[in-house]
C-alpha cells in the first residue's frame, strides 16, 4: 500500500474492528488500519543507510550505505567490506578488502578489453601471462626491482641480486686473429649495428643488470 495522507483515507463510521483507529477531521471520521499505518513507516537507521528486512521490520546498517551513485560496504576503521557470491550448487566466493585497504580502483573492462587494477598489489603465487604483451607507461617509466638486494632471474636462471663482480678472467680463450682493442666493435652475427665492449657494459649498467658503482 502506498503512503497516504490522512485526508485521503476513506471516511466512515466509528471503528468496526479492533485493529482500526478512527480520527475525526473536518467533521468526518477517518479510519486508520494496521495496513495504512504500515505504509506510513519511516526508514530505519541513519541517512544513506540501505534498508533491508530484519525479521519483518525495516533495518539500516552503517556497514552498507548508498550515496546516490556509490554503494559502500564496510566502515573504515571498524569493519572491512565484504561481498559473498554463492555458487549455484555449492561454495561461496568472498570479495573482501585487506584491513589496511588503501585506495584501489578496479575498472571492469569492455567485452574484449583487459582488467585494470590500480594500486599496489602483492602476489605470493605464480602468475601466468599467456601470449600477451606487457604495455608500460611512457611518462615516469617502470622499475623491475626497486632495490639492488632484490633478486631477479631470466629464462629460469636462479634469481640473483644486482651483479657487481669485476676482474673476471676465468673462461677466457684468446682467439688466433687480431687482438681486440677498446674501440673494436662486434655485431654478434645479428644485423649490422656494431657495439664496443664498453657499449655493452654501459647498457647493462644503465639497465641495472650490472652495478654502476
Buried (B, 14 or more C-beta within 10 A) or exposed (E): EEEEEEEEBEBEEEBEEEEBEBEEEEEEBBBBBEEBEEEEEEEBBEEBBBBEEEEEEEBBBBBBBEEEEEEBBBBEEEEBBEEEEEEEEEEEEEEEBEEEEEEEEEEEEEEEEEEEEEEEEEEEEEEEEEEEEEEEEEEEEEEEEEEEEEEEEEEEEEEEEBEEEEEEEEEEEEEEEEEEEEEEEEEEEEEEEEBBBEEEEBEBBEEBEBBEE
